[in-house]
Amino acid sequence: MAADADRRSAIRRGENLVRPHGAGAAQIDRRRLYRYCSRIKCADIANRNLMRRDSPEAQKIITEFDSATPPLPKRLYLSHDRSCNLSCPSCRKENIVADKAEQARLDDMTERVLIPLLRGAERVLVTGSGDPFFSNHFRRLIKRIDGDEFRHLRLDLHTNAQLFDERGWNDLRLRGRIRQVEISIDAATPETYAIVRRGGSFERLLQNLAFIKGLRDSGEIEILYFSMVVQRLNFREMPDFVRLAQRFSADWASFNMIWNWGTFTPGEFAREYVGAASHPDFEELRDVLRDPLLQPPYAQLGSVPGHIERALRGEAAVEG
């Protein structure tokens, strides 16, 4: 989280985030490649899905970045504007909307820093920090990179889908540009959704999912998946969440354990974090995870098994 905050601050200041070229700089970056990564938060690390350092693919990357002119990134992940139409308790304490001054700074930074990077990129993800259909900055950015100059660029969207309807699709001119869409939902019932997706409408979600299903069925969206942050209020709905994903043509359902991004007090987080052996619902969570619907490959359990394994080994519970 601290690393993400540092990067967002640097972007807001308009700093050039492209590393200096040259072997020395590349070696520094390589040694620090996972310095901010958490073995608990990162599902790829927890599930040992990272490539081996001695693999041909890893060696090719290392060689490229040891050269005098290491390549610019082919994939960009943009999470520097937290503006969102929802205020989910697992993410924030209140609504966050960038004011006009902040938007102006971000738009200026886009032209000076992001556009040069995007000209050479193949994919860009918007956004892990807010919602691309709500953020005025990200809306302008998505429109800015529509045209012949960026014909090579494919978009990955991460959204709560509350504004992802036909009007939103057409306004952002997304036809023919989308590779992947992740829809964060966190619930399978309207009652739970009203709490964990504070400010959202489950009825509106279902209406928009029907529209999005049509885009996936027609091939306009290449990859579609739904995601859930597993917590005390929703873990019993995990099997129904898989059914919801299947109903609307999602390619898979993704689960990750809740994390405290500073929105909970330690006591509040201990109540919501069902990944601790001391939690009263821990054994029930383990029973839910045995449901046939929650087996891979369709159900991607992400960081959840790692938390369970830590708890069963008697390791200290994650603190909020």
KEKE-3310 file (N, C-alpha, C; in steps of 0.2 Angstrom, whole numbers, plus 5000, padded with zeros to 4 digits):
npx = (5004:5010:5019:5011:5005:5016:5019:5007:5008:5020:5016:5005:5013:5018:5030:5043:5041:5048:5062:5080:5090:5101:5113:5117:5106:5096:5100:5099:5085:5081:5085:5077:5065:5054:5053:5043:5033:5021:5021:5009:4998:4999:4993:5000:5013:5010:5004:5014:5016:5025:5037:5051:5068:5078:5072:5070:5061:5062:5076:5077:5071:5079:5091:5087:5084:5096:5103:5110:5100:5086:5070:5055:5040:5028:5015:5004:4998:4986:4983:4981:4971:4959:4945:4928:4912:4907:4908:4916:4917:4928:4938:4938:4934:4925:4916:4927:4932:4941:4945:4943:4955:4964:4961:4965:4979:4982:4978:4987:4999:4996:4998:5012:5018:5011:5006:5017:5022:5012:5011:5020:5016:5007:4996:4985:4979:4965:4955:4964:4961:4949:4935:4934:4923:4918:4927:4932:4945:4950:4941:4943:4956:4954:4947:4956:4966:4960:4961:4970:4984:4985:4981:4986:4985:4977:4964:4962:4949:4944:4931:4916:4905:4893:4890:4892:4885:4875:4875:4887:4897:4896:4899:4912:4918:4922:4921:4929:4941:4943:4951:4951:4939:4937:4925:4921:4912:4908:4898:4883:4870:4857:4855:4868:4876:4872:4878:4892:4896:4895:4883:4880:4868:4861:4851:4853:4866:4863:4856:4865:4875:4869:4869:4883:4886:4881:4891:4902:4898:4897:4910:4915:4921:4935:4940:4932:4929:4923:4925:4928:4930:4934:4926:4919:4905:4902:4907:4899:4892:4900:4899:4887:4891:4899:4890:4883:4893:4894:4881:4881:4891:4904:4922:4928:4928:4934:4943:4949:4957:4951:4959:4967:4967:4969:4956:4950:4949:4960:4952:4940:4944:4948:4936:4931:4940:4940:4950:4958:4963:4957:4945:4927:4921:4929:4931:4919:4921:4931:4923:4915:4923:4926:4916:4910:4909:4918:4930:4946:4947:4938:4934:4944:4954:4964:4972:4966:4968:4981:4980:4972:4981:4992:4985:4982:4994:4998:5003:5005:4990:4985:4987:4977)
npy = (4994:5006:5008:5009:5021:5029:5029:5034:5047:5052:5052:5061:5072:5073:5067:5059:5043:5033:5023:5027:5024:5011:4998:4998:5005:4996:4984:4988:4990:4977:4970:4975:4971:4964:4971:4978:4969:4958:4942:4938:4946:4945:4935:4927:4926:4919:4907:4902:4905:4913:4916:4906:4911:4906:4902:4901:4912:4921:4924:4930:4942:4948:4949:4958:4969:4972:4978:4991:5000:4997:4990:5000:4999:4987:4984:4994:4999:5008:5017:5029:5039:5040:5042:5038:5031:5023:5019:5007:4998:4990:4996:5011:5024:5034:5043:5047:5059:5067:5084:5099:5105:5095:5086:5093:5093:5080:5078:5086:5079:5067:5070:5074:5063:5050:5048:5048:5035:5027:5027:5017:5006:4990:4986:4993:4995:5001:5004:5001:5008:5016:5020:5018:5022:5032:5041:5057:5061:5048:5045:5055:5052:5039:5042:5050:5041:5035:5032:5032:5033:5026:5013:5001:4998:4990:4989:4986:4984:4988:4988:4993:4992:4999:5010:5005:5004:5003:5017:5022:5014:5018:5031:5032:5026:5013:5002:4988:4990:4984:4972:4965:4963:4966:4964:4970:4964:4957:4951:4941:4943:4955:4961:4959:4965:4979:4982:4979:4985:4999:5012:5007:4999:4984:4979:4988:4984:4970:4973:4980:4970:4961:4968:4968:4955:4952:4959:4951:4938:4941:4943:4956:4959:4951:4944:4941:4943:4940:4948:4945:4951:4942:4941:4943:4946:4940:4928:4916:4917:4913:4901:4904:4916:4911:4905:4916:4922:4913:4913:4926:4924:4926:4922:4917:4916:4926:4926:4935:4937:4948:4964:4975:4991:5003:5007:5001:4999:4990:4982:4981:4976:4963:4958:4957:4949:4934:4925:4921:4908:4910:4916:4916:4911:4904:4890:4887:4894:4886:4875:4880:4882:4869:4866:4860:4869:4878:4875:4875:4875:4886:4893:4904:4905:4914:4923:4917:4903:4904:4912:4903:4892:4898:4901:4888:4883:4889:4901:4919:4929:4939:4956:4971)
npz = (5000:5004:4994:4983:4986:4986:4972:4966:4972:4965:4952:4953:4955:4943:4939:4929:4927:4920:4920:4921:4906:4903:4909:4922:4929:4926:4932:4945:4946:4943:4954:4964:4960:4966:4978:4985:4986:4993:5001:5006:5001:4988:4976:4966:4971:4983:4978:4971:4958:4950:4937:4936:4941:4933:4922:4904:4899:4909:4909:4897:4899:4908:4901:4891:4899:4904:4894:4885:4881:4888:4886:4885:4895:4890:4895:4905:4920:4927:4941:4947:4950:4962:4961:4963:4961:4971:4988:4995:5010:5011:5004:5006:5017:5014:5001:4987:4976:4964:4964:4954:4952:4955:4945:4934:4936:4934:4921:4915:4918:4911:4897:4897:4903:4903:4889:4881:4885:4882:4869:4865:4871:4873:4880:4892:4908:4916:4930:4945:4956:4957:4947:4930:4922:4930:4934:4929:4924:4920:4910:4901:4897:4892:4880:4874:4870:4859:4842:4827:4831:4842:4838:4840:4854:4867:4878:4896:4907:4924:4934:4943:4937:4938:4930:4918:4905:4890:4885:4892:4886:4873:4874:4878:4867:4865:4857:4849:4855:4867:4878:4890:4904:4921:4933:4948:4961:4974:4980:4980:4982:4984:4997:5004:4994:4995:5007:5006:4994:4995:4991:4979:4967:4966:4958:4947:4943:4939:4927:4920:4919:4910:4898:4897:4896:4883:4876:4878:4873:4860:4857:4858:4870:4875:4886:4901:4918:4935:4951:4969:4985:4998:5014:5030:5028:5016:5013:5013:5002:4991:4982:4976:4970:4960:4952:4948:4940:4930:4924:4918:4908:4911:4911:4921:4939:4952:4967:4982:4998:5010:5014:5025:5020:5028:5031:5041:5059:5070:5078:5070:5058:5062:5065:5052:5045:5040:5038:5049:5061:5073:5071:5073:5062:5054:5052:5046:5034:5028:5026:5016:5006:5001:4993:4977:4967:4969:4964:4955:4937:4935:4946:4953:4966:4971:4983:4994:4998:5003:5014:5022:5024:5031:5043:5047:5049:5061:5061:5064:5064:5050:5053:5055)
capx = (5000:5014:5022:5006:5004:5022:5019:5002:5011:5025:5012:5002:5018:5020:5037:5044:5042:5052:5068:5085:5092:5108:5114:5117:5100:5092:5102:5096:5078:5080:5086:5072:5059:5048:5054:5037:5028:5019:5019:5002:4994:5000:4991:5005:5018:5007:5003:5020:5015:5029:5042:5058:5073:5083:5068:5071:5058:5065:5083:5076:5069:5085:5095:5084:5085:5104:5106:5111:5093:5081:5064:5049:5035:5022:5009:5004:4993:4985:4979:4983:4965:4954:4938:4924:4905:4905:4913:4916:4921:4935:4943:4938:4929:4920:4917:4933:4931:4946:4942:4945:4963:4968:4960:4970:4986:4982:4977:4993:5003:4994:5001:5019:5021:5008:5005:5024:5023:5006:5013:5024:5013:5002:4990:4984:4973:4962:4960:4963:4960:4943:4931:4935:4917:4916:4933:4933:4952:4951:4937:4946:4962:4952:4945:4962:4970:4956:4963:4976:4990:4985:4977:4989:4984:4971:4962:4959:4945:4942:4925:4911:4899:4887:4890:4894:4879:4876:4877:4894:4901:4896:4902:4920:4920:4926:4920:4935:4947:4943:4954:4948:4936:4936:4920:4922:4905:4909:4891:4878:4863:4856:4856:4875:4879:4871:4883:4899:4897:4891:4882:4878:4862:4861:4846:4856:4871:4861:4854:4872:4878:4865:4872:4890:4886:4880:4897:4906:4895:4898:4917:4918:4925:4939:4940:4927:4928:4920:4929:4925:4935:4931:4926:4914:4898:4900:4910:4894:4889:4905:4896:4882:4895:4901:4884:4882:4898:4892:4875:4883:4896:4911:4926:4930:4926:4940:4942:4955:4955:4951:4965:4965:4970:4968:4949:4947:4953:4962:4946:4935:4947:4948:4929:4929:4945:4939:4956:4961:4960:4953:4939:4922:4918:4935:4929:4913:4924:4934:4918:4912:4929:4925:4910:4913:4909:4924:4937:4948:4950:4933:4935:4951:4954:4968:4976:4962:4971:4987:4978:4970:4987:4995:4981:4982:5001:4998:5006:5001:4985:4986:4985:4974)
capy = (5000:5012:5008:5012:5028:5033:5029:5039:5054:5053:5053:5067:5078:5074:5065:5054:5036:5029:5022:5029:5018:5008:4992:4999:5006:4990:4980:4991:4988:4970:4967:4977:4969:4962:4973:4980:4963:4954:4935:4936:4949:4943:4928:4924:4924:4914:4901:4900:4906:4917:4912:4905:4916:4903:4900:4905:4918:4926:4926:4934:4948:4950:4951:4964:4975:4973:4981:4999:5003:4993:4992:5003:4994:4985:4984:4999:4998:5015:5017:5036:5043:5036:5044:5032:5032:5019:5019:5001:4998:4987:5001:5018:5026:5039:5044:5050:5062:5072:5090:5101:5106:5088:5083:5097:5091:5073:5078:5088:5073:5062:5072:5074:5056:5044:5048:5045:5028:5023:5026:5011:5000:4986:4985:4997:4993:5006:5006:4997:5013:5019:5017:5021:5025:5038:5046:5062:5060:5042:5045:5059:5048:5033:5045:5053:5036:5032:5034:5029:5033:5021:5008:4995:4998:4986:4991:4981:4989:4986:4993:4990:4991:5003:5015:5001:5002:5005:5024:5022:5010:5022:5038:5031:5024:5007:4996:4986:4992:4980:4965:4961:4967:4963:4968:4969:4964:4956:4949:4937:4945:4962:4963:4959:4970:4985:4984:4979:4989:5005:5017:5004:4996:4977:4979:4991:4979:4965:4976:4981:4963:4958:4971:4966:4948:4952:4960:4945:4933:4943:4944:4963:4958:4945:4941:4944:4939:4944:4947:4946:4952:4938:4944:4940:4946:4938:4921:4911:4918:4911:4897:4908:4921:4907:4904:4923:4923:4908:4916:4931:4923:4927:4917:4914:4920:4927:4928:4936:4938:4955:4967:4982:4997:5009:5009:4998:4999:4983:4978:4981:4971:4956:4955:4955:4945:4927:4920:4919:4902:4912:4919:4911:4908:4901:4883:4887:4896:4880:4870:4883:4881:4862:4866:4858:4875:4883:4872:4878:4882:4891:4897:4906:4907:4919:4923:4914:4897:4905:4914:4897:4888:4901:4900:4881:4882:4892:4908:4925:4931:4946:4962:4976)
capz = (5000:5004:4988:4978:4988:4983:4965:4965:4973:4960:4946:4954:4954:4936:4938:4924:4930:4916:4923:4917:4902:4905:4912:4930:4931:4925:4937:4952:4946:4944:4961:4968:4956:4971:4985:4988:4985:4999:5000:5008:4997:4980:4975:4962:4975:4988:4975:4968:4950:4947:4933:4939:4938:4928:4916:4898:4899:4914:4907:4891:4901:4912:4896:4888:4904:4906:4888:4886:4880:4890:4883:4889:4897:4885:4899:4910:4925:4929:4947:4951:4952:4966:4960:4962:4962:4977:4994:4998:5016:5011:5000:5008:5022:5011:4993:4984:4970:4962:4962:4947:4952:4955:4938:4929:4937:4932:4914:4912:4918:4905:4891:4898:4906:4901:4882:4878:4887:4879:4862:4864:4875:4870:4884:4897:4913:4920:4935:4951:4961:4957:4942:4924:4920:4934:4935:4924:4922:4916:4905:4896:4895:4887:4874:4871:4866:4854:4836:4823:4834:4847:4836:4843:4861:4870:4885:4901:4912:4930:4935:4947:4932:4939:4924:4912:4901:4882:4885:4894:4881:4867:4876:4879:4861:4867:4852:4845:4859:4874:4878:4896:4909:4927:4937:4956:4964:4981:4983:4976:4984:4985:5004:5005:4990:4998:5012:5004:4988:4998:4986:4972:4966:4964:4952:4941:4942:4935:4921:4916:4917:4904:4892:4896:4893:4876:4873:4879:4869:4853:4856:4859:4876:4874:4892:4906:4925:4941:4957:4975:4991:5003:5020:5035:5026:5009:5011:5012:4995:4986:4977:4972:4966:4954:4948:4945:4935:4924:4921:4913:4903:4914:4909:4928:4945:4955:4974:4986:5005:5012:5017:5028:5017:5032:5032:5047:5065:5071:5080:5065:5053:5065:5064:5045:5042:5041:5037:5055:5064:5079:5069:5074:5055:5050:5050:5041:5028:5026:5023:5010:5001:4999:4988:4970:4962:4971:4962:4949:4935:4934:4952:4955:4973:4973:4990:5000:5001:5007:5021:5026:5025:5036:5049:5049:5052:5067:5060:5067:5059:5047:5057:5052)
cpx = (5004:5017:5017:5005:5010:5021:5013:5004:5016:5021:5008:5007:5021:5028:5037:5045:5046:5059:5074:5088:5099:5108:5114:5110:5095:5094:5099:5088:5077:5081:5080:5065:5053:5049:5048:5031:5027:5018:5012:4997:4994:4999:4996:5011:5016:5006:5008:5019:5020:5034:5048:5063:5077:5079:5070:5068:5061:5072:5082:5075:5075:5090:5093:5085:5092:5107:5107:5105:5088:5074:5059:5044:5030:5015:5009:4998:4992:4980:4980:4977:4960:4947:4934:4917:4903:4910:4913:4920:4928:4940:4943:4933:4924:4921:4923:4932:4936:4942:4945:4953:4967:4967:4964:4977:4987:4982:4984:4999:5002:4998:5009:5022:5018:5008:5011:5024:5018:5007:5016:5021:5008:4996:4990:4978:4971:4955:4959:4962:4953:4939:4932:4929:4915:4921:4933:4940:4952:4947:4940:4952:4960:4950:4951:4966:4966:4958:4969:4982:4991:4981:4980:4987:4977:4970:4959:4955:4944:4937:4920:4904:4893:4885:4891:4888:4880:4878:4885:4899:4902:4900:4910:4922:4925:4925:4927:4941:4948:4946:4950:4944:4935:4930:4920:4915:4905:4903:4887:4871:4863:4857:4864:4878:4878:4875:4890:4901:4893:4890:4879:4871:4863:4857:4850:4862:4869:4859:4860:4875:4875:4868:4879:4891:4885:4887:4902:4904:4897:4906:4920:4922:4929:4939:4936:4928:4926:4924:4926:4931:4931:4932:4920:4907:4897:4903:4905:4891:4894:4902:4891:4885:4897:4896:4882:4886:4896:4886:4876:4889:4903:4915:4928:4928:4932:4939:4949:4952:4955:4957:4963:4970:4970:4961:4946:4952:4955:4956:4941:4938:4947:4941:4928:4934:4943:4944:4960:4958:4956:4946:4933:4919:4923:4933:4924:4916:4927:4929:4916:4917:4929:4920:4913:4913:4915:4931:4939:4947:4945:4934:4942:4951:4959:4972:4972:4966:4977:4986:4976:4976:4991:4992:4982:4990:5003:5002:5002:4996:4987:4983:4982:4977)
cpy = (5006:5013:5011:5019:5032:5034:5034:5046:5056:5055:5060:5073:5078:5071:5059:5048:5031:5029:5024:5023:5017:5002:4993:5000:5000:4985:4982:4989:4981:4967:4969:4975:4968:4965:4976:4975:4960:4947:4933:4940:4947:4936:4924:4922:4918:4907:4899:4900:4910:4913:4911:4909:4913:4900:4904:4912:4923:4928:4930:4941:4951:4953:4958:4970:4976:4977:4988:5003:4998:4995:4996:4998:4993:4985:4990:4998:5005:5015:5024:5040:5038:5038:5038:5034:5028:5020:5013:5001:4995:4991:5008:5019:5031:5040:5049:5053:5067:5079:5093:5103:5100:5085:5087:5095:5084:5073:5081:5083:5068:5064:5072:5067:5050:5043:5045:5037:5024:5022:5019:5005:4996:4985:4990:4995:4999:5004:5002:5002:5016:5016:5021:5025:5032:5043:5051:5061:5054:5042:5049:5055:5042:5036:5048:5048:5032:5036:5030:5028:5028:5014:5001:4993:4995:4988:4985:4986:4985:4991:4989:4989:4995:5008:5011:4999:5004:5012:5025:5019:5015:5028:5037:5028:5018:5001:4995:4987:4988:4973:4961:4966:4963:4968:4966:4970:4962:4953:4945:4939:4952:4965:4964:4965:4977:4987:4984:4983:4996:5010:5013:5000:4989:4976:4982:4987:4974:4967:4977:4975:4960:4961:4969:4959:4948:4954:4955:4939:4935:4944:4951:4963:4952:4941:4944:4940:4944:4943:4948:4946:4948:4941:4941:4940:4943:4931:4916:4911:4916:4907:4900:4913:4917:4906:4911:4924:4919:4911:4921:4931:4925:4921:4913:4919:4920:4929:4930:4938:4946:4957:4973:4987:5003:5011:5006:4999:4992:4979:4976:4976:4964:4953:4953:4950:4938:4922:4919:4913:4904:4915:4914:4908:4905:4894:4882:4889:4890:4875:4873:4882:4874:4861:4865:4864:4879:4879:4875:4873:4887:4896:4898:4909:4912:4918:4919:4908:4899:4908:4908:4893:4891:4900:4893:4879:4885:4899:4913:4927:4938:4951:4968:4983)
cpz = (5000:4997:4983:4980:4985:4976:4963:4966:4968:4954:4947:4953:4947:4935:4933:4927:4926:4919:4918:4913:4905:4909:4920:4932:4931:4930:4944:4952:4946:4951:4966:4965:4961:4978:4988:4988:4991:4997:5002:5003:4990:4980:4971:4966:4980:4985:4971:4960:4947:4943:4937:4936:4933:4922:4910:4897:4903:4912:4901:4894:4905:4907:4893:4893:4906:4900:4890:4885:4882:4887:4888:4890:4891:4889:4904:4914:4928:4935:4951:4952:4956:4966:4959:4964:4969:4982:4998:5004:5016:5007:5003:5013:5020:5004:4992:4977:4969:4961:4956:4947:4952:4948:4933:4930:4934:4924:4911:4912:4913:4899:4892:4900:4902:4893:4879:4879:4883:4872:4860:4867:4871:4873:4890:4902:4916:4923:4941:4957:4962:4952:4936:4921:4924:4934:4928:4920:4917:4910:4899:4893:4890:4880:4870:4867:4861:4847:4833:4827:4839:4845:4838:4850:4863:4877:4889:4906:4918:4933:4940:4943:4933:4933:4918:4908:4894:4881:4887:4889:4875:4868:4876:4872:4862:4862:4849:4849:4865:4873:4884:4901:4915:4931:4944:4958:4971:4984:4978:4977:4985:4992:5005:5001:4992:5004:5010:4998:4990:4992:4979:4973:4963:4958:4946:4939:4937:4928:4917:4914:4911:4898:4891:4894:4886:4872:4873:4874:4862:4852:4856:4865:4875:4880:4897:4913:4930:4947:4964:4980:4996:5010:5024:5032:5020:5008:5010:5005:4989:4981:4973:4967:4959:4949:4944:4939:4929:4921:4916:4909:4905:4912:4916:4933:4950:4963:4977:4993:5006:5015:5020:5025:5021:5033:5038:5053:5066:5073:5075:5060:5056:5065:5057:5042:5044:5040:5043:5058:5070:5077:5070:5068:5051:5048:5045:5034:5025:5023:5017:5004:4998:4994:4981:4966:4963:4969:4956:4943:4935:4940:4954:4962:4976:4979:4995:5002:5005:5014:5025:5028:5031:5043:5052:5052:5058:5067:5062:5061:5056:5051:5053:5053)
residu = (MET:ALA:ALA:ASP:ALA:ASP:ARG:ARG:SER:ALA:ILE:ARG:ARG:GLY:GLU:ASN:LEU:VAL:ARG:PRO:HIS:GLY:ALA:GLY:ALA:ALA:GLN:ILE:ASP:ARG:ARG:ARG:LEU:TYR:ARG:TYR:CYS:SER:ARG:ILE:LYS:CYS:ALA:ASP:ILE:ALA:ASN:ARG:ASN:LEU:MET:ARG:ARG:ASP:SER:PRO:GLU:ALA:GLN:LYS:ILE:ILE:THR:GLU:PHE:ASP:SER:ALA:THR:PRO:PRO:LEU:PRO:LYS:ARG:LEU:TYR:LEU:SER:HIS:ASP:ARG:SER:CYS:ASN:LEU:SER:CYS:PRO:SER:CYS:ARG:LYS:GLU:ASN:ILE:VAL:ALA:ASP:LYS:ALA:GLU:GLN:ALA:ARG:LEU:ASP:ASP:MET:THR:GLU:ARG:VAL:LEU:ILE:PRO:LEU:LEU:ARG:GLY:ALA:GLU:ARG:VAL:LEU:VAL:THR:GLY:SER:GLY:ASP:PRO:PHE:PHE:SER:ASN:HIS:PHE:ARG:ARG:LEU:ILE:LYS:ARG:ILE:ASP:GLY:ASP:GLU:PHE:ARG:HIS:LEU:ARG:LEU:ASP:LEU:HIS:THR:ASN:ALA:GLN:LEU:PHE:ASP:GLU:ARG:GLY:TRP:ASN:ASP:LEU:ARG:LEU:ARG:GLY:ARG:ILE:ARG:GLN:VAL:GLU:ILE:SER:ILE:ASP:ALA:ALA:THR:PRO:GLU:THR:TYR:ALA:ILE:VAL:ARG:ARG:GLY:GLY:SER:PHE:GLU:ARG:LEU:LEU:GLN:ASN:LEU:ALA:PHE:ILE:LYS:GLY:LEU:ARG:ASP:SER:GLY:GLU:ILE:GLU:ILE:LEU:TYR:PHE:SER:MET:VAL:VAL:GLN:ARG:LEU:ASN:PHE:ARG:GLU:MET:PRO:ASP:PHE:VAL:ARG:LEU:ALA:GLN:ARG:PHE:SER:ALA:ASP:TRP:ALA:SER:PHE:ASN:MET:ILE:TRP:ASN:TRP:GLY:THR:PHE:THR:PRO:GLY:GLU:PHE:ALA:ARG:GLU:TYR:VAL:GLY:ALA:ALA:SER:HIS:PRO:ASP:PHE:GLU:GLU:LEU:ARG:ASP:VAL:LEU:ARG:ASP:PRO:LEU:LEU:GLN:PRO:PRO:TYR:ALA:GLN:LEU:GLY:SER:VAL:PRO:GLY:HIS:ILE:GLU:ARG:ALA:LEU:ARG:GLY:GLU:ALA:ALA:VAL:GLU:GLY)
# end
